[in-house]
Amino acid sequence: MTQDIINAAQQRGKEQAWPYAGAVTPSEAHQLLQQDSKVVLVDVRTNAERDWVGRVVINEVQHQAVQWSLYPGGIPNPDFIAQLQAAVPDKSSTILFLCRSGVRSRHGAKLATENGYANCYDILQGFEGDKDADGHRKTVGGWCKAGLPWMGA
């Protein structure tokens, strides 16, 4: 099952010509984390987002937080790669990048790949997914909408 998910993720990456290994759905990400204790989820949201909006609930060893941008201000994290290397020193690790809606996670996967990480995957739709017609998140795609384990603030 794990290899089937990886194959599908890599196929998505090839079809879209993404500059990283590929992309998984939130449910596929959760399955990978459940099936392989060496898979790591790197949450690239700000500390404020994790504190105020919520966070995934998974094995703490598999869950790392490395902010893509800093709060307040939204400036890019100049230490992103150094912090990623401290959190995930093995560059052959399978890393699943997560953000709010799937944008910053793509940037994180791309930059990690450019810095020698071989198995970087974006989690499509992110933690909260896209906004619905009323401008609300967590109702259209994402980790929360998929009913995967998370806890609120």
C-alpha positions as CSV (number, residue, x, y, z in Angstrom):
1,M,0.0,0.0,0.0
2,T,2.8,2.5,0.9
3,Q,4.5,2.0,-2.5
4,D,1.2,2.4,-4.3
5,I,0.7,5.8,-2.6
6,I,4.3,6.9,-3.4
7,N,3.8,5.7,-7.1
8,A,0.6,7.7,-7.4
9,A,2.3,10.8,-5.8
10,Q,5.2,10.5,-8.1
11,Q,2.9,10.2,-11.1
12,R,1.2,13.4,-10.1
13,G,4.5,15.1,-9.9
14,K,5.5,13.9,-13.4
15,E,2.2,14.9,-14.9
16,Q,2.5,18.4,-13.5
17,A,6.3,18.7,-14.0
18,W,6.7,19.7,-10.3
19,P,10.3,20.3,-9.2
20,Y,10.0,17.8,-6.3
21,A,9.1,14.1,-6.0
22,G,5.3,14.6,-6.1
23,A,2.1,15.2,-4.1
24,V,-0.2,13.2,-1.9
25,T,-3.8,13.8,-0.8
26,P,-4.3,14.4,2.9
27,S,-5.7,10.9,3.3
28,E,-2.7,9.4,1.5
29,A,-0.4,11.4,3.8
30,H,-2.1,10.1,6.8
31,Q,-1.9,6.5,5.5
32,L,1.8,6.9,4.8
33,L,2.4,8.3,8.3
34,Q,0.5,5.3,9.8
35,Q,2.3,2.7,7.7
36,D,5.9,3.9,7.8
37,S,7.4,5.4,11.0
38,K,10.2,6.9,9.0
39,V,7.9,9.2,7.0
40,V,8.1,12.8,8.4
41,L,5.4,15.5,8.2
42,V,6.9,19.0,8.1
43,D,4.3,21.7,8.9
44,V,5.5,24.9,7.3
45,R,2.8,27.1,8.7
46,T,3.6,29.8,11.2
47,N,3.7,29.0,14.9
48,A,0.7,31.3,15.3
49,E,-1.3,29.3,12.7
50,R,-0.6,26.0,14.6
51,D,-1.4,27.7,17.9
52,W,-4.5,29.5,16.8
53,V,-6.0,27.4,14.0
54,G,-5.0,23.9,15.0
55,R,-2.5,21.2,14.3
56,V,-2.4,17.6,13.0
57,V,-2.4,14.9,15.6
58,I,0.2,12.2,14.7
59,N,3.2,10.6,16.3
60,E,5.3,13.4,17.7
61,V,8.5,11.9,16.3
62,Q,7.0,12.1,12.8
63,H,5.8,15.7,13.2
64,Q,8.2,18.6,12.7
65,A,7.5,22.3,12.5
66,V,9.6,24.6,10.3
67,Q,8.0,27.9,9.4
68,W,8.2,28.9,5.8
69,S,7.4,32.5,6.7
70,L,7.5,34.3,10.0
71,Y,4.7,35.9,12.0
72,P,4.1,38.7,12.4
73,G,5.1,40.3,9.1
74,G,5.0,37.3,6.8
75,I,8.7,37.6,5.9
76,P,10.4,34.5,4.5
77,N,12.2,32.4,7.1
78,P,15.9,33.0,6.3
79,D,16.8,29.9,8.4
80,F,14.3,27.5,6.7
81,I,16.9,25.1,5.3
82,A,19.1,25.1,8.4
83,Q,16.0,24.4,10.6
84,L,14.9,21.7,8.2
85,Q,18.3,20.1,8.4
86,A,18.1,20.1,12.2
87,A,14.6,18.7,12.1
88,V,15.2,16.1,9.4
89,P,19.0,15.4,9.0
90,D,18.6,12.4,6.7
91,K,18.2,13.8,3.2
92,S,16.9,10.4,2.0
93,S,13.9,10.7,4.3
94,T,10.4,10.8,2.9
95,I,9.1,14.3,3.8
96,L,5.5,15.4,3.5
97,F,5.1,19.2,3.5
98,L,1.9,20.7,4.9
99,C,0.7,24.3,5.0
100,R,-2.8,25.9,5.2
101,S,-3.9,25.4,1.6
102,G,-1.0,23.8,-0.3
103,V,1.0,26.8,-1.5
104,R,3.8,27.3,1.0
105,S,4.2,23.5,1.2
106,R,5.0,23.4,-2.5
107,H,7.7,26.1,-2.0
108,G,9.1,24.1,0.9
109,A,9.2,20.9,-1.1
110,K,10.9,22.7,-4.0
111,L,13.6,24.4,-1.8
112,A,14.3,21.2,0.1
113,T,14.7,19.3,-3.1
114,E,17.1,22.0,-4.4
115,N,19.1,21.5,-1.2
116,G,19.6,17.7,-1.6
117,Y,16.4,16.2,-0.1
118,A,15.4,13.4,-2.5
119,N,11.9,12.5,-1.4
120,C,9.8,15.6,-0.9
121,Y,6.1,15.6,-1.3
122,D,3.4,18.3,-1.1
123,I,0.2,17.5,0.8
124,L,-2.4,18.7,-1.6
125,Q,-5.1,21.1,-0.2
126,G,-3.1,21.6,3.0
127,F,-4.5,21.7,6.5
128,E,-7.6,23.9,5.9
129,G,-8.2,23.6,2.2
130,D,-9.5,26.3,-0.1
131,K,-12.1,28.9,0.9
132,D,-15.8,28.0,0.3
133,A,-18.4,30.4,-1.3
134,D,-18.7,32.1,2.1
135,G,-15.0,32.6,2.5
136,H,-14.6,29.9,5.2
137,R,-11.9,27.2,5.2
138,K,-12.1,23.6,6.5
139,T,-15.1,22.9,4.3
140,V,-13.5,22.4,0.9
141,G,-10.7,19.9,0.9
142,G,-7.7,19.7,3.3
143,W,-6.7,17.6,6.3
144,C,-9.5,18.8,8.5
145,K,-12.3,18.3,5.9
146,A,-11.0,14.8,5.3
147,G,-11.8,14.0,8.9
148,L,-8.1,13.2,9.8
149,P,-6.9,13.7,13.4
150,W,-6.3,17.2,14.4
151,M,-6.8,19.4,17.5
152,G,-8.0,23.0,17.6
153,A,-6.5,25.8,19.5
